Amino acid sequence: MKLVIPGDILSDDVKRAGEGTYVASGKVYASIYGILDQKELRVIPLSGKYMPYTGDTVIGKVVDIIFSNWIVDINSPYEALLHISEHPERIDPCDMDRCLEIGDLIIARVKDVDATMRVELTLEKFRPLRSGRVIEISHTRIPRVIGRGGSMINLLKKELDCSIFVGQNGRIWINGKEDDIDLAIQTLLKIEREAHTPGLTDRIRELIERSKKRG
């Protein structure tokens, strides 16, 4: 783990410059305060609101319906638009609330973000998430929940007997038996609290094993 501040030199390879960086005079610099991901050459912010990027997969909540668009809260300062054309079948604008109601949770992909921060979504799964539970953690901890090469999330899915979907906007959907969901939430909150401490994977495995023995 390496903390960086704005202006720190990260690399001479400008082709690798990722999120949270900028290029000047042939070098890559940190543009925000955070943790350096050397593999992808990006800086993961330690705080702040989720900022959507094209291609992100998110869990959104329908908060309003206007002509031809559902307005979706994506846990960001910017609401997103889901156009009626994203529905797999042709529907009349008057029937939009029959497909997705205000309050429904959906899994979506960020289709486009323009210069004015107009965010457009496309659906990964049209069926709304009407079972299970959704929790919110800091979006900056999502890379740790996933782990290097998917190691942490694969461990959780294997050991927790739950379906888990992780949105890059800090929302996580969990579905299964109530006791299993409770343990999953306890485990995810521990990852959020201890994301930047060494030996976390082993502690998570021990937590799950202890909980299973007790239960």
Biotite code that builds the C-alpha atoms (Angstrom):
import biotite.structure as struc

atoms = struc.array([
    struc.Atom([0.000, 0.000, 0.000], chain_id="A", res_id=1, res_name="MET", atom_name="CA", element="C"),
    struc.Atom([1.354, 3.417, -0.964], chain_id="A", res_id=2, res_name="LYS", atom_name="CA", element="C"),
    struc.Atom([-0.372, 6.690, -0.158], chain_id="A", res_id=3, res_name="LEU", atom_name="CA", element="C"),
    struc.Atom([0.050, 9.459, -2.719], chain_id="A", res_id=4, res_name="VAL", atom_name="CA", element="C"),
    struc.Atom([-0.895, 13.124, -2.782], chain_id="A", res_id=5, res_name="ILE", atom_name="CA", element="C"),
    struc.Atom([-1.690, 15.412, -5.743], chain_id="A", res_id=6, res_name="PRO", atom_name="CA", element="C"),
    struc.Atom([1.486, 16.151, -7.677], chain_id="A", res_id=7, res_name="GLY", atom_name="CA", element="C"),
    struc.Atom([3.362, 12.955, -6.795], chain_id="A", res_id=8, res_name="ASP", atom_name="CA", element="C"),
    struc.Atom([5.133, 11.411, -9.804], chain_id="A", res_id=9, res_name="ILE", atom_name="CA", element="C"),
    struc.Atom([3.783, 7.914, -10.461], chain_id="A", res_id=10, res_name="LEU", atom_name="CA", element="C"),
    struc.Atom([5.335, 6.769, -13.734], chain_id="A", res_id=11, res_name="SER", atom_name="CA", element="C"),
    struc.Atom([7.029, 7.693, -17.012], chain_id="A", res_id=12, res_name="ASP", atom_name="CA", element="C"),
    struc.Atom([4.621, 5.449, -18.950], chain_id="A", res_id=13, res_name="ASP", atom_name="CA", element="C"),
    struc.Atom([1.887, 7.910, -19.961], chain_id="A", res_id=14, res_name="VAL", atom_name="CA", element="C"),
    struc.Atom([-0.042, 5.206, -21.830], chain_id="A", res_id=15, res_name="LYS", atom_name="CA", element="C"),
    struc.Atom([-0.924, 3.561, -18.504], chain_id="A", res_id=16, res_name="ARG", atom_name="CA", element="C"),
    struc.Atom([-2.372, 6.677, -16.858], chain_id="A", res_id=17, res_name="ALA", atom_name="CA", element="C"),
    struc.Atom([-5.654, 5.764, -15.177], chain_id="A", res_id=18, res_name="GLY", atom_name="CA", element="C"),
    struc.Atom([-8.273, 7.238, -12.881], chain_id="A", res_id=19, res_name="GLU", atom_name="CA", element="C"),
    struc.Atom([-7.041, 9.787, -10.370], chain_id="A", res_id=20, res_name="GLY", atom_name="CA", element="C"),
    struc.Atom([-3.995, 10.740, -12.452], chain_id="A", res_id=21, res_name="THR", atom_name="CA", element="C"),
    struc.Atom([-2.947, 13.318, -15.008], chain_id="A", res_id=22, res_name="TYR", atom_name="CA", element="C"),
    struc.Atom([-0.143, 13.595, -17.562], chain_id="A", res_id=23, res_name="VAL", atom_name="CA", element="C"),
    struc.Atom([2.281, 16.509, -17.818], chain_id="A", res_id=24, res_name="ALA", atom_name="CA", element="C"),
    struc.Atom([5.713, 16.808, -19.443], chain_id="A", res_id=25, res_name="SER", atom_name="CA", element="C"),
    struc.Atom([5.786, 13.114, -20.308], chain_id="A", res_id=26, res_name="GLY", atom_name="CA", element="C"),
    struc.Atom([5.093, 11.872, -16.774], chain_id="A", res_id=27, res_name="LYS", atom_name="CA", element="C"),
    struc.Atom([2.065, 10.577, -14.885], chain_id="A", res_id=28, res_name="VAL", atom_name="CA", element="C"),
    struc.Atom([1.118, 12.416, -11.685], chain_id="A", res_id=29, res_name="TYR", atom_name="CA", element="C"),
    struc.Atom([-1.455, 11.808, -8.947], chain_id="A", res_id=30, res_name="ALA", atom_name="CA", element="C"),
    struc.Atom([-4.389, 14.207, -9.193], chain_id="A", res_id=31, res_name="SER", atom_name="CA", element="C"),
    struc.Atom([-6.043, 13.184, -5.909], chain_id="A", res_id=32, res_name="ILE", atom_name="CA", element="C"),
    struc.Atom([-5.095, 11.989, -2.427], chain_id="A", res_id=33, res_name="TYR", atom_name="CA", element="C"),
    struc.Atom([-5.427, 8.229, -2.170], chain_id="A", res_id=34, res_name="GLY", atom_name="CA", element="C"),
    struc.Atom([-3.862, 4.812, -2.545], chain_id="A", res_id=35, res_name="ILE", atom_name="CA", element="C"),
    struc.Atom([-1.789, 3.928, -5.599], chain_id="A", res_id=36, res_name="LEU", atom_name="CA", element="C"),
    struc.Atom([-2.861, 0.864, -7.550], chain_id="A", res_id=37, res_name="ASP", atom_name="CA", element="C"),
    struc.Atom([0.456, 0.167, -9.253], chain_id="A", res_id=38, res_name="GLN", atom_name="CA", element="C"),
    struc.Atom([-0.907, -2.651, -11.372], chain_id="A", res_id=39, res_name="LYS", atom_name="CA", element="C"),
    struc.Atom([-3.437, -0.435, -13.164], chain_id="A", res_id=40, res_name="GLU", atom_name="CA", element="C"),
    struc.Atom([-1.642, 2.863, -12.448], chain_id="A", res_id=41, res_name="LEU", atom_name="CA", element="C"),
    struc.Atom([-4.608, 4.608, -10.894], chain_id="A", res_id=42, res_name="ARG", atom_name="CA", element="C"),
    struc.Atom([-5.248, 6.321, -7.575], chain_id="A", res_id=43, res_name="VAL", atom_name="CA", element="C"),
    struc.Atom([-8.095, 5.032, -5.406], chain_id="A", res_id=44, res_name="ILE", atom_name="CA", element="C"),
    struc.Atom([-9.524, 7.942, -3.385], chain_id="A", res_id=45, res_name="PRO", atom_name="CA", element="C"),
    struc.Atom([-9.743, 7.534, 0.382], chain_id="A", res_id=46, res_name="LEU", atom_name="CA", element="C"),
    struc.Atom([-12.917, 9.580, 0.591], chain_id="A", res_id=47, res_name="SER", atom_name="CA", element="C"),
    struc.Atom([-15.447, 11.416, -1.519], chain_id="A", res_id=48, res_name="GLY", atom_name="CA", element="C"),
    struc.Atom([-18.543, 10.635, -3.534], chain_id="A", res_id=49, res_name="LYS", atom_name="CA", element="C"),
    struc.Atom([-18.733, 8.026, -6.265], chain_id="A", res_id=50, res_name="TYR", atom_name="CA", element="C"),
    struc.Atom([-18.063, 9.561, -9.678], chain_id="A", res_id=51, res_name="MET", atom_name="CA", element="C"),
    struc.Atom([-19.474, 7.479, -12.551], chain_id="A", res_id=52, res_name="PRO", atom_name="CA", element="C"),
    struc.Atom([-17.307, 6.365, -15.453], chain_id="A", res_id=53, res_name="TYR", atom_name="CA", element="C"),
    struc.Atom([-18.392, 4.779, -18.713], chain_id="A", res_id=54, res_name="THR", atom_name="CA", element="C"),
    struc.Atom([-18.425, 1.008, -18.327], chain_id="A", res_id=55, res_name="GLY", atom_name="CA", element="C"),
    struc.Atom([-18.978, 0.961, -14.549], chain_id="A", res_id=56, res_name="ASP", atom_name="CA", element="C"),
    struc.Atom([-21.524, -1.548, -13.279], chain_id="A", res_id=57, res_name="THR", atom_name="CA", element="C"),
    struc.Atom([-23.744, -0.092, -10.577], chain_id="A", res_id=58, res_name="VAL", atom_name="CA", element="C"),
    struc.Atom([-26.773, -0.818, -8.428], chain_id="A", res_id=59, res_name="ILE", atom_name="CA", element="C"),
    struc.Atom([-29.295, 1.981, -8.899], chain_id="A", res_id=60, res_name="GLY", atom_name="CA", element="C"),
    struc.Atom([-32.600, 2.969, -7.330], chain_id="A", res_id=61, res_name="LYS", atom_name="CA", element="C"),
    struc.Atom([-35.459, 4.355, -9.432], chain_id="A", res_id=62, res_name="VAL", atom_name="CA", element="C"),
    struc.Atom([-36.445, 7.702, -7.888], chain_id="A", res_id=63, res_name="VAL", atom_name="CA", element="C"),
    struc.Atom([-38.655, 9.242, -10.570], chain_id="A", res_id=64, res_name="ASP", atom_name="CA", element="C"),
    struc.Atom([-40.254, 8.593, -13.955], chain_id="A", res_id=65, res_name="ILE", atom_name="CA", element="C"),
    struc.Atom([-40.393, 11.241, -16.668], chain_id="A", res_id=66, res_name="ILE", atom_name="CA", element="C"),
    struc.Atom([-41.342, 10.966, -20.309], chain_id="A", res_id=67, res_name="PHE", atom_name="CA", element="C"),
    struc.Atom([-39.228, 8.187, -21.871], chain_id="A", res_id=68, res_name="SER", atom_name="CA", element="C"),
    struc.Atom([-36.776, 7.985, -18.934], chain_id="A", res_id=69, res_name="ASN", atom_name="CA", element="C"),
    struc.Atom([-36.482, 6.485, -15.495], chain_id="A", res_id=70, res_name="TRP", atom_name="CA", element="C"),
    struc.Atom([-34.440, 8.702, -13.153], chain_id="A", res_id=71, res_name="ILE", atom_name="CA", element="C"),
    struc.Atom([-32.019, 6.560, -11.170], chain_id="A", res_id=72, res_name="VAL", atom_name="CA", element="C"),
    struc.Atom([-30.076, 7.295, -7.979], chain_id="A", res_id=73, res_name="ASP", atom_name="CA", element="C"),
    struc.Atom([-26.624, 5.724, -8.369], chain_id="A", res_id=74, res_name="ILE", atom_name="CA", element="C"),
    struc.Atom([-25.171, 6.851, -5.014], chain_id="A", res_id=75, res_name="ASN", atom_name="CA", element="C"),
    struc.Atom([-23.484, 9.799, -6.716], chain_id="A", res_id=76, res_name="SER", atom_name="CA", element="C"),
    struc.Atom([-23.935, 13.579, -6.812], chain_id="A", res_id=77, res_name="PRO", atom_name="CA", element="C"),
    struc.Atom([-25.304, 12.965, -10.323], chain_id="A", res_id=78, res_name="TYR", atom_name="CA", element="C"),
    struc.Atom([-28.564, 11.149, -11.033], chain_id="A", res_id=79, res_name="GLU", atom_name="CA", element="C"),
    struc.Atom([-28.656, 8.890, -14.053], chain_id="A", res_id=80, res_name="ALA", atom_name="CA", element="C"),
    struc.Atom([-31.105, 8.377, -16.899], chain_id="A", res_id=81, res_name="LEU", atom_name="CA", element="C"),
    struc.Atom([-32.363, 4.993, -18.063], chain_id="A", res_id=82, res_name="LEU", atom_name="CA", element="C"),
    struc.Atom([-34.121, 5.462, -21.403], chain_id="A", res_id=83, res_name="HIS", atom_name="CA", element="C"),
    struc.Atom([-37.229, 3.502, -22.315], chain_id="A", res_id=84, res_name="ILE", atom_name="CA", element="C"),
    struc.Atom([-35.387, 2.089, -25.341], chain_id="A", res_id=85, res_name="SER", atom_name="CA", element="C"),
    struc.Atom([-33.296, -0.020, -22.932], chain_id="A", res_id=86, res_name="GLU", atom_name="CA", element="C"),
    struc.Atom([-36.329, -2.189, -22.219], chain_id="A", res_id=87, res_name="HIS", atom_name="CA", element="C"),
    struc.Atom([-36.055, -5.498, -24.120], chain_id="A", res_id=88, res_name="PRO", atom_name="CA", element="C"),
    struc.Atom([-39.603, -5.056, -25.416], chain_id="A", res_id=89, res_name="GLU", atom_name="CA", element="C"),
    struc.Atom([-41.299, -2.057, -26.975], chain_id="A", res_id=90, res_name="ARG", atom_name="CA", element="C"),
    struc.Atom([-43.472, -0.374, -24.340], chain_id="A", res_id=91, res_name="ILE", atom_name="CA", element="C"),
    struc.Atom([-45.643, 2.722, -24.257], chain_id="A", res_id=92, res_name="ASP", atom_name="CA", element="C"),
    struc.Atom([-44.331, 5.606, -22.115], chain_id="A", res_id=93, res_name="PRO", atom_name="CA", element="C"),
    struc.Atom([-47.638, 5.505, -20.224], chain_id="A", res_id=94, res_name="CYS", atom_name="CA", element="C"),
    struc.Atom([-46.817, 1.964, -19.070], chain_id="A", res_id=95, res_name="ASP", atom_name="CA", element="C"),
    struc.Atom([-43.313, 2.636, -17.747], chain_id="A", res_id=96, res_name="MET", atom_name="CA", element="C"),
    struc.Atom([-44.323, 2.297, -14.104], chain_id="A", res_id=97, res_name="ASP", atom_name="CA", element="C"),
    struc.Atom([-45.588, -1.217, -14.819], chain_id="A", res_id=98, res_name="ARG", atom_name="CA", element="C"),
    struc.Atom([-42.058, -2.257, -15.777], chain_id="A", res_id=99, res_name="CYS", atom_name="CA", element="C"),
    struc.Atom([-40.034, -0.373, -13.186], chain_id="A", res_id=100, res_name="LEU", atom_name="CA", element="C"),
    struc.Atom([-41.623, 1.372, -10.222], chain_id="A", res_id=101, res_name="GLU", atom_name="CA", element="C"),
    struc.Atom([-40.243, 4.175, -8.071], chain_id="A", res_id=102, res_name="ILE", atom_name="CA", element="C"),
    struc.Atom([-38.184, 2.490, -5.371], chain_id="A", res_id=103, res_name="GLY", atom_name="CA", element="C"),
    struc.Atom([-37.126, -0.477, -7.504], chain_id="A", res_id=104, res_name="ASP", atom_name="CA", element="C"),
    struc.Atom([-33.452, -1.454, -7.420], chain_id="A", res_id=105, res_name="LEU", atom_name="CA", element="C"),
    struc.Atom([-31.699, -2.405, -10.653], chain_id="A", res_id=106, res_name="ILE", atom_name="CA", element="C"),
    struc.Atom([-28.327, -3.588, -11.879], chain_id="A", res_id=107, res_name="ILE", atom_name="CA", element="C"),
    struc.Atom([-27.118, -1.313, -14.673], chain_id="A", res_id=108, res_name="ALA", atom_name="CA", element="C"),
    struc.Atom([-24.017, -0.363, -16.606], chain_id="A", res_id=109, res_name="ARG", atom_name="CA", element="C"),
    struc.Atom([-22.959, 3.244, -17.184], chain_id="A", res_id=110, res_name="VAL", atom_name="CA", element="C"),
    struc.Atom([-23.435, 3.660, -20.924], chain_id="A", res_id=111, res_name="LYS", atom_name="CA", element="C"),
    struc.Atom([-22.121, 7.198, -21.244], chain_id="A", res_id=112, res_name="ASP", atom_name="CA", element="C"),
    struc.Atom([-21.048, 10.212, -19.184], chain_id="A", res_id=113, res_name="VAL", atom_name="CA", element="C"),
    struc.Atom([-20.767, 13.459, -21.117], chain_id="A", res_id=114, res_name="ASP", atom_name="CA", element="C"),
    struc.Atom([-18.870, 16.654, -20.299], chain_id="A", res_id=115, res_name="ALA", atom_name="CA", element="C"),
    struc.Atom([-21.865, 18.078, -18.403], chain_id="A", res_id=116, res_name="THR", atom_name="CA", element="C"),
    struc.Atom([-22.036, 14.908, -16.242], chain_id="A", res_id=117, res_name="MET", atom_name="CA", element="C"),
    struc.Atom([-25.221, 13.690, -17.887], chain_id="A", res_id=118, res_name="ARG", atom_name="CA", element="C"),
    struc.Atom([-25.150, 9.997, -17.004], chain_id="A", res_id=119, res_name="VAL", atom_name="CA", element="C"),
    struc.Atom([-26.899, 7.420, -19.192], chain_id="A", res_id=120, res_name="GLU", atom_name="CA", element="C"),
    struc.Atom([-27.455, 3.822, -18.159], chain_id="A", res_id=121, res_name="LEU", atom_name="CA", element="C"),
    struc.Atom([-28.059, 0.551, -19.928], chain_id="A", res_id=122, res_name="THR", atom_name="CA", element="C"),
    struc.Atom([-29.381, -2.515, -18.158], chain_id="A", res_id=123, res_name="LEU", atom_name="CA", element="C"),
    struc.Atom([-27.303, -5.518, -17.205], chain_id="A", res_id=124, res_name="GLU", atom_name="CA", element="C"),
    struc.Atom([-30.417, -7.339, -15.947], chain_id="A", res_id=125, res_name="LYS", atom_name="CA", element="C"),
    struc.Atom([-33.884, -5.957, -16.526], chain_id="A", res_id=126, res_name="PHE", atom_name="CA", element="C"),
    struc.Atom([-35.490, -7.780, -13.617], chain_id="A", res_id=127, res_name="ARG", atom_name="CA", element="C"),
    struc.Atom([-35.524, -5.465, -10.571], chain_id="A", res_id=128, res_name="PRO", atom_name="CA", element="C"),
    struc.Atom([-33.901, -6.663, -7.337], chain_id="A", res_id=129, res_name="LEU", atom_name="CA", element="C"),
    struc.Atom([-36.997, -7.310, -5.249], chain_id="A", res_id=130, res_name="ARG", atom_name="CA", element="C"),
    struc.Atom([-35.513, -10.013, -3.022], chain_id="A", res_id=131, res_name="SER", atom_name="CA", element="C"),
    struc.Atom([-32.462, -10.023, -0.796], chain_id="A", res_id=132, res_name="GLY", atom_name="CA", element="C"),
    struc.Atom([-30.894, -6.926, 0.736], chain_id="A", res_id=133, res_name="ARG", atom_name="CA", element="C"),
    struc.Atom([-28.703, -4.095, -0.495], chain_id="A", res_id=134, res_name="VAL", atom_name="CA", element="C"),
    struc.Atom([-26.084, -2.429, 1.702], chain_id="A", res_id=135, res_name="ILE", atom_name="CA", element="C"),
    struc.Atom([-23.929, 0.613, 1.005], chain_id="A", res_id=136, res_name="GLU", atom_name="CA", element="C"),
    struc.Atom([-20.248, 0.898, 1.808], chain_id="A", res_id=137, res_name="ILE", atom_name="CA", element="C"),
    struc.Atom([-17.691, 3.461, 0.700], chain_id="A", res_id=138, res_name="SER", atom_name="CA", element="C"),
    struc.Atom([-17.116, 3.036, -3.037], chain_id="A", res_id=139, res_name="HIS", atom_name="CA", element="C"),
    struc.Atom([-13.394, 3.401, -2.330], chain_id="A", res_id=140, res_name="THR", atom_name="CA", element="C"),
    struc.Atom([-13.478, 0.031, -0.548], chain_id="A", res_id=141, res_name="ARG", atom_name="CA", element="C"),
    struc.Atom([-15.025, -1.870, -3.461], chain_id="A", res_id=142, res_name="ILE", atom_name="CA", element="C"),
    struc.Atom([-11.622, -2.882, -4.949], chain_id="A", res_id=143, res_name="PRO", atom_name="CA", element="C"),
    struc.Atom([-10.796, -4.532, -1.604], chain_id="A", res_id=144, res_name="ARG", atom_name="CA", element="C"),
    struc.Atom([-14.122, -6.365, -1.533], chain_id="A", res_id=145, res_name="VAL", atom_name="CA", element="C"),
    struc.Atom([-13.315, -7.746, -4.980], chain_id="A", res_id=146, res_name="ILE", atom_name="CA", element="C"),
    struc.Atom([-9.658, -8.438, -4.189], chain_id="A", res_id=147, res_name="GLY", atom_name="CA", element="C"),
    struc.Atom([-6.727, -8.996, -6.511], chain_id="A", res_id=148, res_name="ARG", atom_name="CA", element="C"),
    struc.Atom([-7.920, -11.085, -9.415], chain_id="A", res_id=149, res_name="GLY", atom_name="CA", element="C"),
    struc.Atom([-11.307, -11.497, -7.710], chain_id="A", res_id=150, res_name="GLY", atom_name="CA", element="C"),
    struc.Atom([-9.759, -13.380, -4.779], chain_id="A", res_id=151, res_name="SER", atom_name="CA", element="C"),
    struc.Atom([-11.827, -11.826, -1.979], chain_id="A", res_id=152, res_name="MET", atom_name="CA", element="C"),
    struc.Atom([-15.219, -11.879, -3.695], chain_id="A", res_id=153, res_name="ILE", atom_name="CA", element="C"),
    struc.Atom([-14.638, -15.477, -4.808], chain_id="A", res_id=154, res_name="ASN", atom_name="CA", element="C"),
    struc.Atom([-13.871, -16.416, -1.197], chain_id="A", res_id=155, res_name="LEU", atom_name="CA", element="C"),
    struc.Atom([-17.084, -14.744, -0.004], chain_id="A", res_id=156, res_name="LEU", atom_name="CA", element="C"),
    struc.Atom([-19.248, -16.406, -2.644], chain_id="A", res_id=157, res_name="LYS", atom_name="CA", element="C"),
    struc.Atom([-17.731, -19.805, -1.867], chain_id="A", res_id=158, res_name="LYS", atom_name="CA", element="C"),
    struc.Atom([-18.002, -19.618, 1.918], chain_id="A", res_id=159, res_name="GLU", atom_name="CA", element="C"),
    struc.Atom([-21.110, -17.526, 2.611], chain_id="A", res_id=160, res_name="LEU", atom_name="CA", element="C"),
    struc.Atom([-23.837, -19.520, 0.809], chain_id="A", res_id=161, res_name="ASP", atom_name="CA", element="C"),
    struc.Atom([-25.228, -16.295, -0.679], chain_id="A", res_id=162, res_name="CYS", atom_name="CA", element="C"),
    struc.Atom([-25.602, -14.685, -4.063], chain_id="A", res_id=163, res_name="SER", atom_name="CA", element="C"),
    struc.Atom([-23.559, -11.470, -4.009], chain_id="A", res_id=164, res_name="ILE", atom_name="CA", element="C"),
    struc.Atom([-23.371, -8.712, -6.606], chain_id="A", res_id=165, res_name="PHE", atom_name="CA", element="C"),
    struc.Atom([-20.946, -5.831, -6.077], chain_id="A", res_id=166, res_name="VAL", atom_name="CA", element="C"),
    struc.Atom([-21.641, -2.470, -7.709], chain_id="A", res_id=167, res_name="GLY", atom_name="CA", element="C"),
    struc.Atom([-18.754, -0.106, -8.318], chain_id="A", res_id=168, res_name="GLN", atom_name="CA", element="C"),
    struc.Atom([-20.824, 2.665, -6.751], chain_id="A", res_id=169, res_name="ASN", atom_name="CA", element="C"),
    struc.Atom([-20.541, 1.136, -3.275], chain_id="A", res_id=170, res_name="GLY", atom_name="CA", element="C"),
    struc.Atom([-23.810, -0.809, -3.237], chain_id="A", res_id=171, res_name="ARG", atom_name="CA", element="C"),
    struc.Atom([-23.779, -4.560, -2.709], chain_id="A", res_id=172, res_name="ILE", atom_name="CA", element="C"),
    struc.Atom([-26.766, -6.888, -3.229], chain_id="A", res_id=173, res_name="TRP", atom_name="CA", element="C"),
    struc.Atom([-26.934, -10.048, -1.132], chain_id="A", res_id=174, res_name="ILE", atom_name="CA", element="C"),
    struc.Atom([-29.533, -12.795, -1.468], chain_id="A", res_id=175, res_name="ASN", atom_name="CA", element="C"),
    struc.Atom([-29.957, -16.023, 0.500], chain_id="A", res_id=176, res_name="GLY", atom_name="CA", element="C"),
    struc.Atom([-31.216, -17.237, 3.859], chain_id="A", res_id=177, res_name="LYS", atom_name="CA", element="C"),
    struc.Atom([-31.565, -14.507, 6.487], chain_id="A", res_id=178, res_name="GLU", atom_name="CA", element="C"),
    struc.Atom([-28.811, -15.885, 8.734], chain_id="A", res_id=179, res_name="ASP", atom_name="CA", element="C"),
    struc.Atom([-26.457, -16.188, 5.768], chain_id="A", res_id=180, res_name="ASP", atom_name="CA", element="C"),
    struc.Atom([-27.261, -12.618, 4.687], chain_id="A", res_id=181, res_name="ILE", atom_name="CA", element="C"),
    struc.Atom([-26.559, -11.367, 8.222], chain_id="A", res_id=182, res_name="ASP", atom_name="CA", element="C"),
    struc.Atom([-23.142, -13.044, 8.202], chain_id="A", res_id=183, res_name="LEU", atom_name="CA", element="C"),
    struc.Atom([-22.388, -11.694, 4.733], chain_id="A", res_id=184, res_name="ALA", atom_name="CA", element="C"),
    struc.Atom([-23.201, -8.143, 5.857], chain_id="A", res_id=185, res_name="ILE", atom_name="CA", element="C"),
    struc.Atom([-21.050, -8.542, 8.988], chain_id="A", res_id=186, res_name="GLN", atom_name="CA", element="C"),
    struc.Atom([-18.185, -9.769, 6.816], chain_id="A", res_id=187, res_name="THR", atom_name="CA", element="C"),
    struc.Atom([-18.514, -6.976, 4.226], chain_id="A", res_id=188, res_name="LEU", atom_name="CA", element="C"),
    struc.Atom([-18.591, -4.281, 6.907], chain_id="A", res_id=189, res_name="LEU", atom_name="CA", element="C"),
    struc.Atom([-15.413, -5.746, 8.404], chain_id="A", res_id=190, res_name="LYS", atom_name="CA", element="C"),
    struc.Atom([-13.744, -5.546, 4.998], chain_id="A", res_id=191, res_name="ILE", atom_name="CA", element="C"),
    struc.Atom([-14.819, -1.898, 4.729], chain_id="A", res_id=192, res_name="GLU", atom_name="CA", element="C"),
    struc.Atom([-13.396, -1.050, 8.183], chain_id="A", res_id=193, res_name="ARG", atom_name="CA", element="C"),
    struc.Atom([-10.112, -2.927, 7.715], chain_id="A", res_id=194, res_name="GLU", atom_name="CA", element="C"),
    struc.Atom([-9.604, -2.572, 3.966], chain_id="A", res_id=195, res_name="ALA", atom_name="CA", element="C"),
    struc.Atom([-6.062, -1.236, 4.165], chain_id="A", res_id=196, res_name="HIS", atom_name="CA", element="C"),
    struc.Atom([-4.667, -3.509, 6.856], chain_id="A", res_id=197, res_name="THR", atom_name="CA", element="C"),
    struc.Atom([-2.435, -6.518, 6.138], chain_id="A", res_id=198, res_name="PRO", atom_name="CA", element="C"),
    struc.Atom([-3.682, -10.071, 6.607], chain_id="A", res_id=199, res_name="GLY", atom_name="CA", element="C"),
    struc.Atom([-7.313, -9.181, 5.971], chain_id="A", res_id=200, res_name="LEU", atom_name="CA", element="C"),
    struc.Atom([-8.116, -12.231, 3.842], chain_id="A", res_id=201, res_name="THR", atom_name="CA", element="C"),
    struc.Atom([-7.033, -14.595, 6.610], chain_id="A", res_id=202, res_name="ASP", atom_name="CA", element="C"),
    struc.Atom([-9.080, -12.693, 9.206], chain_id="A", res_id=203, res_name="ARG", atom_name="CA", element="C"),
    struc.Atom([-12.150, -12.801, 6.974], chain_id="A", res_id=204, res_name="ILE", atom_name="CA", element="C"),
    struc.Atom([-11.772, -16.543, 6.481], chain_id="A", res_id=205, res_name="ARG", atom_name="CA", element="C"),
    struc.Atom([-11.412, -17.028, 10.259], chain_id="A", res_id=206, res_name="GLU", atom_name="CA", element="C"),
    struc.Atom([-14.505, -14.877, 10.933], chain_id="A", res_id=207, res_name="LEU", atom_name="CA", element="C"),
    struc.Atom([-16.612, -16.951, 8.571], chain_id="A", res_id=208, res_name="ILE", atom_name="CA", element="C"),
    struc.Atom([-15.329, -20.238, 9.995], chain_id="A", res_id=209, res_name="GLU", atom_name="CA", element="C"),
    struc.Atom([-15.988, -19.156, 13.608], chain_id="A", res_id=210, res_name="ARG", atom_name="CA", element="C"),
    struc.Atom([-19.494, -17.952, 12.743], chain_id="A", res_id=211, res_name="SER", atom_name="CA", element="C"),
    struc.Atom([-20.347, -21.209, 11.000], chain_id="A", res_id=212, res_name="LYS", atom_name="CA", element="C"),
    struc.Atom([-19.151, -23.267, 13.978], chain_id="A", res_id=213, res_name="LYS", atom_name="CA", element="C"),
    struc.Atom([-21.302, -21.207, 16.353], chain_id="A", res_id=214, res_name="ARG", atom_name="CA", element="C"),
    struc.Atom([-24.340, -21.353, 14.088], chain_id="A", res_id=215, res_name="GLY", atom_name="CA", element="C"),
])
